[in-house]
Amino acid sequence: MKKKILINFPLILFMLFFEVSCQKSQEAESSARPDKQDSLLSSSQERIGEGTGGPHRRRHGRGWSLEEWGAVRLSEREKEVVKIETVRVESREIKNLVTANGKIVAPIDRMAVINYPFPARVNEIIVKVGEWVEKGSPLLTLQSEEAGKSRAEFFRALADLELAQANFERQKKLYERGAGAQKDYLAAEAELKVARANLEAAEKKLHLLGFSEKEVQQMIVSHQINPIVTVYSPIRGRVVEIKVIPGESVDQSKDIMTILDPRLLWVDAEIFEKDLARIKLAQKVEITVPAFPEKVFYGKVSYIGDILKEDTRTVTVRTEVDNSGMLLKPGMFASLRIQLNGDRPVLAVPAAAVCDHLGEKFVFVVRDDEFQPRKVLLGASQDGFYEVISGLQEGEMVATRGSFQLKSKLLSEVLKESIHD
């Protein structure tokens, strides 16, 4: 039995060679006799192959159209030689992925760089590197000459307002009694408005220097001129860097410290233009880093860039990743796998069932005692299975083991009909 199988394959190779030779001869003859070419093509297109095991099809161009191939039938003897195994087309989880490389960065809304807008000297550093701070927590104190001047200006403006208020009330009473001139009353009213404006400007400058509303109210009560300014944290986070020491001079160009909330980070990756159409917001992303090669971090696509980089033909895609374990660090390189279809199951067939013909993929669908070639469009592959995008329905049976022999028989019958044509 095995010897017969070995003899059949050389015969098939010979017939393939013979068919190619015939095609070349026919093309040469057709080019020499163009007047008969159309009639020969029309005649071959109308012919339908018949007989036991013969595929029913029409001639299409210079080859056979996959959609027009008929079913393959095996004789009882062939069934004994070719052991066919079938499998039901079912849904299973296959992750359709786009891979990319990226870099972990800190979210701009979760990071704060602390500096001071006026010349000052570091008086005391209250926090330490690695310490968690709340929004509004004191970070350090500065000794600022500008702060002392601004406090003095605020007290002077406060005193001017009190004087203007008293003068206005006195002129108002005199004017209402008829004992005072109207111009004096109007002048007092104008002075009061100017005094209020000056006080408001002085208070805003104090806020600009870093004084809180509570501290300003305390100044009004205490009337103390103190050049010490306390700097507070604008966000909740962790002190990741301190760049100054006590006694050091700082100004608006000097970064004092950095606060970061690292519990949520970004991973920026460059996605090629050809893959961009498949990337959507909220798609799940698997992230790995060299520091923890066995651990997988999970995130979601949160931003797709609007500008294509012409030199690399890529677009920046940002992923938000949970970092509650504090293992990921900004600056790390990362590998990303973007899941295009999420966790939903997809229709799948074993790789053993898939055949190829001139770049087209097809499978043999089992119908009674026939094996019908069916063109399929495949997607992602995983664990020996292909995602079926189109061409099959759930529950259909396809041939796995023996599909190569079915293809060989199909092509041999195509060759026979081609020779007759």
C-alpha positions as CSV (number, residue, x, y, z in Angstrom):
1,M,0.0,0.0,0.0
2,K,2.8,2.4,0.8
3,K,4.5,1.8,-2.5
4,K,1.5,3.0,-4.4
5,I,1.4,6.2,-2.6
6,L,5.1,6.9,-3.5
7,I,4.3,6.2,-7.2
8,N,1.4,8.7,-7.3
9,F,3.4,11.7,-6.2
10,P,6.0,11.5,-9.1
11,L,3.0,11.1,-11.5
12,I,1.5,14.3,-10.1
13,L,4.7,16.2,-10.5
14,F,5.0,14.9,-14.1
15,M,1.4,16.1,-14.9
16,L,2.2,19.5,-13.4
17,F,5.2,19.8,-15.7
18,F,3.1,18.6,-18.6
19,E,0.3,21.1,-17.9
20,V,2.8,24.0,-17.8
21,S,4.3,22.9,-21.1
22,C,0.8,22.6,-22.6
23,Q,-0.1,26.1,-21.4
24,K,3.1,27.6,-23.0
25,S,2.3,25.8,-26.2
26,Q,-1.2,27.0,-26.2
27,E,-0.1,30.6,-25.5
28,A,2.3,30.5,-28.4
29,E,-0.3,29.1,-30.7
30,S,-2.9,31.6,-29.6
31,S,-0.5,34.5,-30.2
32,A,0.1,33.2,-33.7
33,R,-3.6,32.8,-34.3
34,P,-5.4,35.6,-32.5
35,D,-8.6,35.1,-34.4
36,K,-9.2,31.8,-32.6
37,Q,-8.2,32.8,-29.1
38,D,-11.5,34.1,-28.0
39,S,-13.5,31.2,-29.3
40,L,-11.2,28.7,-27.6
41,L,-11.4,30.6,-24.3
42,S,-15.2,30.8,-24.5
43,S,-15.4,27.1,-25.3
44,S,-13.3,26.1,-22.3
45,Q,-15.2,28.4,-19.9
46,E,-18.5,26.7,-20.8
47,R,-17.1,23.2,-20.2
48,I,-18.1,21.5,-16.9
49,G,-16.1,18.6,-15.6
50,E,-18.2,15.5,-14.8
51,G,-17.5,12.1,-13.4
52,T,-16.8,10.4,-10.1
53,G,-14.5,12.6,-8.0
54,G,-14.3,15.3,-10.7
55,P,-14.6,19.0,-9.6
56,H,-17.3,21.0,-11.2
57,R,-15.9,24.3,-12.4
58,R,-15.4,26.8,-15.2
59,R,-12.2,28.1,-16.8
60,H,-11.3,31.5,-15.5
61,G,-8.5,33.5,-17.2
62,R,-5.2,31.6,-17.3
63,G,-6.0,29.5,-14.2
64,W,-8.8,28.1,-12.2
65,S,-10.9,30.3,-9.9
66,L,-10.9,28.9,-6.4
67,E,-14.5,29.8,-5.9
68,E,-15.5,27.7,-9.0
69,W,-13.7,24.5,-7.9
70,G,-16.0,21.6,-7.3
71,A,-16.0,19.1,-4.5
72,V,-13.5,16.3,-4.1
73,R,-14.8,12.8,-3.7
74,L,-12.7,9.8,-2.6
75,S,-13.2,6.3,-3.7
76,E,-13.4,3.5,-1.2
77,R,-9.8,2.5,-1.9
78,E,-8.6,6.1,-1.5
79,K,-10.4,6.4,1.8
80,E,-8.4,3.4,3.0
81,V,-5.1,5.0,1.9
82,V,-5.8,8.7,2.9
83,K,-6.8,8.9,6.5
84,I,-9.0,12.0,6.8
85,E,-9.7,13.6,10.1
86,T,-12.2,16.5,10.6
87,V,-12.9,19.1,13.2
88,R,-15.9,21.3,13.9
89,V,-15.4,25.1,13.4
90,E,-15.9,26.7,16.8
91,S,-15.2,29.9,18.6
92,R,-12.2,30.3,20.8
93,E,-10.1,33.1,22.3
94,I,-7.4,34.3,19.9
95,K,-5.8,37.6,20.6
96,N,-5.3,39.7,17.5
97,L,-2.3,41.8,18.4
98,V,-0.2,44.7,17.3
99,T,3.2,44.8,18.9
100,A,5.3,47.9,19.5
101,N,8.0,49.3,21.7
102,G,7.5,52.3,24.0
103,K,8.8,54.3,26.9
104,I,7.2,54.9,30.3
105,V,6.6,58.5,31.1
106,A,5.0,60.4,34.0
107,P,1.6,62.0,33.3
108,I,1.8,65.7,33.2
109,D,-1.3,66.1,35.3
110,R,0.2,64.0,38.1
111,M,3.6,65.7,38.3
112,A,4.6,69.1,39.7
113,V,7.9,70.9,39.5
114,I,8.3,73.2,42.5
115,N,10.1,76.6,42.0
116,Y,9.8,80.2,43.3
117,P,9.2,83.2,41.1
118,F,11.4,85.6,43.1
119,P,15.0,85.5,44.4
120,A,15.1,83.8,47.8
121,R,17.2,81.7,50.1
122,V,16.3,78.2,51.3
123,N,15.5,78.4,55.0
124,E,14.3,74.9,55.8
125,I,13.4,71.7,53.9
126,I,10.5,70.1,55.6
127,V,10.1,66.9,53.5
128,K,12.4,64.1,52.4
129,V,12.8,62.2,49.1
130,G,10.4,59.3,48.9
131,E,7.9,60.9,51.3
132,W,4.2,61.1,50.3
133,V,2.6,64.5,50.6
134,E,-1.0,65.7,50.3
135,K,-2.2,68.6,48.3
136,G,-1.5,71.7,50.4
137,S,1.2,70.0,52.5
138,P,4.2,72.3,53.4
139,L,7.4,71.4,51.5
140,L,10.0,74.0,52.6
141,T,10.4,77.5,53.8
142,L,12.2,80.3,52.0
143,Q,13.6,83.6,53.2
144,S,12.8,86.3,50.7
145,E,13.5,90.0,50.7
146,E,10.7,90.4,48.2
147,A,8.3,88.7,50.6
148,G,9.3,91.2,53.4
149,K,8.7,94.2,51.1
150,S,5.4,92.8,49.9
151,R,4.2,92.3,53.5
152,A,5.2,95.9,54.4
153,E,3.3,97.1,51.3
154,F,0.3,95.1,52.3
155,F,0.2,96.6,55.8
156,R,0.7,100.1,54.4
157,A,-2.2,99.5,52.0
158,L,-4.3,98.2,54.9
159,A,-3.6,101.3,57.0
160,D,-4.4,103.6,54.0
161,L,-7.7,101.8,53.6
162,E,-8.6,102.2,57.3
163,L,-7.8,106.0,57.1
164,A,-9.7,106.4,53.8
165,Q,-12.7,104.6,55.3
166,A,-12.8,106.8,58.4
167,N,-12.4,110.0,56.2
168,F,-15.2,108.9,53.9
169,E,-17.6,108.2,56.8
170,R,-16.9,111.6,58.3
171,Q,-17.4,113.5,55.0
172,K,-20.6,111.5,54.4
173,K,-22.1,112.6,57.7
174,L,-21.2,116.2,57.1
175,Y,-22.6,116.2,53.6
176,E,-25.9,114.6,54.8
177,R,-26.2,117.3,57.5
178,G,-25.5,120.0,55.0
179,A,-22.3,121.1,56.9
180,G,-19.9,119.7,54.3
181,A,-19.2,120.4,50.7
182,Q,-20.2,117.9,48.0
183,K,-16.7,118.0,46.5
184,D,-15.1,117.0,49.8
185,Y,-17.6,114.1,50.0
186,L,-16.8,112.9,46.4
187,A,-13.1,113.3,47.0
188,A,-13.3,111.1,50.1
189,E,-15.3,108.5,48.2
190,A,-12.6,108.4,45.4
191,E,-9.8,108.0,48.0
192,L,-11.6,105.1,49.5
193,K,-11.9,103.3,46.1
194,V,-8.2,103.9,45.5
195,A,-7.3,102.5,48.9
196,R,-9.4,99.4,48.3
197,A,-7.7,98.8,45.0
198,N,-4.2,99.2,46.4
199,L,-5.0,96.7,49.2
200,E,-6.4,94.2,46.7
201,A,-3.2,94.6,44.6
202,A,-1.0,94.1,47.6
203,E,-2.9,91.0,48.7
204,K,-2.7,89.5,45.2
205,K,1.1,90.0,45.2
206,L,1.3,88.1,48.5
207,H,-0.6,85.2,47.0
208,L,1.8,85.3,44.0
209,L,4.7,85.0,46.4
210,G,3.2,81.9,47.9
211,F,1.1,83.1,50.9
212,S,-2.2,81.4,51.3
213,E,-5.5,83.1,52.2
214,K,-5.2,81.8,55.7
215,E,-1.7,83.3,56.1
216,V,-2.9,86.7,54.8
217,Q,-5.7,86.7,57.4
218,Q,-3.2,85.9,60.1
219,M,-1.1,88.9,58.9
220,I,-4.0,91.2,59.4
221,V,-4.4,90.1,63.0
222,S,-0.7,89.9,63.9
223,H,0.7,92.8,61.8
224,Q,4.1,91.0,61.8
225,I,6.6,91.6,59.0
226,N,8.3,88.3,58.4
227,P,10.4,87.5,55.3
228,I,9.8,83.7,55.7
229,V,7.6,82.1,52.9
230,T,6.2,78.6,53.2
231,V,5.9,76.6,49.9
232,Y,3.1,74.1,49.6
233,S,2.5,71.1,47.4
234,P,0.0,71.7,44.6
235,I,-0.8,68.0,44.2
236,R,-0.9,64.7,46.1
237,G,2.1,62.7,45.3
238,R,5.6,61.5,46.3
239,V,8.7,63.6,46.6
240,V,10.9,62.1,43.9
241,E,13.7,64.7,43.7
242,I,15.1,67.6,45.8
243,K,17.6,69.8,44.1
244,V,18.5,72.3,46.8
245,I,20.1,72.4,50.2
246,P,19.4,74.8,53.1
247,G,21.1,78.1,52.6
248,E,21.1,77.9,48.8
249,S,19.9,80.8,46.7
250,V,17.1,80.1,44.3
251,D,15.2,82.2,41.7
252,Q,12.6,81.6,38.9
253,S,15.0,79.6,36.8
254,K,15.9,77.1,39.6
255,D,13.8,73.9,40.1
256,I,13.6,73.2,43.8
257,M,12.0,69.7,43.9
258,T,9.7,67.4,41.9
259,I,6.4,65.8,43.1
260,L,5.0,62.8,41.3
261,D,2.0,60.6,41.8
262,P,3.3,57.3,40.2
263,R,0.3,55.2,40.8
264,L,-0.8,55.8,37.2
265,L,1.7,56.1,34.4
266,W,1.8,56.5,30.6
267,V,3.5,54.4,28.1
268,D,4.1,56.2,24.8
269,A,4.7,53.9,21.8
270,E,5.2,54.5,18.1
271,I,2.7,52.7,15.9
272,F,3.4,52.3,12.2
273,E,1.0,54.0,9.7
274,K,-0.2,50.7,8.3
275,D,-1.4,49.5,11.7
276,L,-3.0,52.8,12.7
277,A,-6.5,52.0,11.4
278,R,-6.8,49.0,13.7
279,I,-5.9,51.0,16.9
280,K,-8.9,52.2,18.9
281,L,-9.4,54.0,22.3
282,A,-9.8,51.8,25.3
283,Q,-8.2,48.7,23.7
284,K,-6.5,46.5,26.2
285,V,-2.7,46.5,26.2
286,E,-0.2,44.0,27.7
287,I,3.0,45.6,28.8
288,T,6.4,44.0,29.7
289,V,9.6,45.7,30.8
290,P,13.2,44.2,31.0
291,A,13.3,44.8,34.7
292,F,10.4,42.3,35.3
293,P,10.4,40.0,32.2
294,E,8.1,37.4,33.8
295,K,5.4,40.0,34.8
296,V,2.7,41.4,32.6
297,F,1.2,44.9,33.3
298,Y,-2.2,45.8,31.9
299,G,-3.4,49.1,30.6
300,K,-5.7,50.7,28.0
301,V,-5.2,53.0,25.0
302,S,-6.0,56.5,26.2
303,Y,-4.7,58.7,23.3
304,I,-4.0,58.3,19.6
305,G,-1.7,61.1,18.2
306,D,-2.9,63.5,15.6
307,I,0.5,64.0,13.8
308,L,2.3,61.5,11.6
309,K,6.0,61.6,12.0
310,E,7.3,61.7,8.4
311,D,10.8,60.4,9.1
312,T,9.5,57.2,10.8
313,R,6.0,57.0,9.4
314,T,4.6,56.4,12.9
315,V,2.0,58.0,15.2
316,T,2.3,58.2,19.0
317,V,-0.2,56.0,20.9
318,R,-0.5,56.4,24.6
319,T,-1.4,53.7,27.1
320,E,-2.5,54.3,30.7
321,V,-1.2,51.6,33.0
322,D,-2.0,51.0,36.6
323,N,1.2,51.1,38.8
324,S,-0.3,50.6,42.2
325,G,2.5,48.2,42.9
326,M,5.1,50.9,42.2
327,L,7.3,48.6,40.1
328,L,7.2,50.7,36.9
329,K,9.5,53.8,36.7
330,P,9.3,56.7,34.3
331,G,12.1,56.3,31.7
332,M,11.9,52.5,31.5
333,F,11.6,51.0,28.0
334,A,8.6,48.7,27.5
335,S,7.2,46.2,25.0
336,L,3.5,46.5,24.2
337,R,0.9,44.1,22.8
338,I,-2.3,45.9,21.8
339,Q,-5.3,43.6,21.8
340,L,-7.4,44.5,18.7
341,N,-10.3,42.2,19.5
342,G,-10.3,42.3,23.3
343,D,-11.3,39.2,25.2
344,R,-14.2,38.1,22.9
345,P,-14.0,34.7,21.3
346,V,-13.5,34.5,17.5
347,L,-14.2,31.8,15.0
348,A,-11.1,29.7,14.5
349,V,-9.8,26.7,12.5
350,P,-6.7,24.6,13.1
351,A,-3.6,25.5,11.1
352,A,-3.6,21.9,9.8
353,A,-6.8,22.6,7.9
354,V,-5.6,25.6,6.0
355,C,-4.3,25.1,2.4
356,D,-2.7,27.6,0.1
357,H,-3.1,28.1,-3.6
358,L,-1.4,31.0,-5.4
359,G,-1.5,33.1,-2.3
360,E,-5.1,32.3,-1.4
361,K,-6.0,30.4,1.7
362,F,-8.7,27.7,1.6
363,V,-10.0,24.8,3.6
364,F,-12.0,21.6,2.7
365,V,-15.5,21.8,4.1
366,V,-17.0,18.4,4.7
367,R,-20.5,17.8,3.1
368,D,-21.7,14.2,3.2
369,D,-19.0,12.3,1.4
370,E,-17.6,15.4,-0.4
371,F,-14.9,17.8,0.4
372,Q,-15.7,21.3,-0.9
373,P,-12.7,23.7,-1.2
374,R,-13.7,27.0,0.4
375,K,-11.8,30.3,0.3
376,V,-11.2,31.8,3.7
377,L,-9.9,35.1,5.0
378,L,-7.7,34.6,8.1
379,G,-6.6,36.9,10.9
380,A,-4.4,36.4,13.9
381,S,-2.9,33.0,14.8
382,Q,-2.3,31.6,18.3
383,D,-1.6,28.1,19.6
384,G,-2.0,26.3,16.3
385,F,-5.3,28.1,15.3
386,Y,-6.2,30.8,12.9
387,E,-8.9,33.4,13.4
388,V,-11.5,33.2,10.6
389,I,-12.6,36.6,9.4
390,S,-14.8,35.3,6.6
391,G,-15.6,32.2,4.6
392,L,-16.8,29.8,7.4
393,Q,-19.7,29.5,9.8
394,E,-19.7,28.1,13.3
395,G,-20.5,24.4,13.3
396,E,-19.2,23.5,9.9
397,M,-16.8,20.6,9.6
398,V,-13.4,21.0,7.9
399,A,-10.7,18.5,7.1
400,T,-7.5,18.7,9.1
401,R,-5.4,15.6,8.6
402,G,-5.4,14.6,5.0
403,S,-6.0,18.1,3.6
404,F,-2.7,18.0,1.7
405,Q,-3.8,14.8,0.0
406,L,-7.1,16.3,-0.9
407,K,-5.4,19.3,-2.4
408,S,-3.1,17.0,-4.4
409,K,-6.1,15.1,-5.8
410,L,-7.9,18.3,-6.6
411,L,-5.0,19.7,-8.5
412,S,-4.5,16.4,-10.4
413,E,-8.1,16.5,-11.6
414,V,-7.6,20.1,-12.6
415,L,-4.6,19.1,-14.6
416,K,-6.5,16.3,-16.3
417,E,-9.3,18.6,-17.3
418,S,-6.8,21.3,-18.4
419,I,-5.2,18.7,-20.8
420,H,-8.5,17.8,-22.2
421,D,-9.4,21.5,-22.7
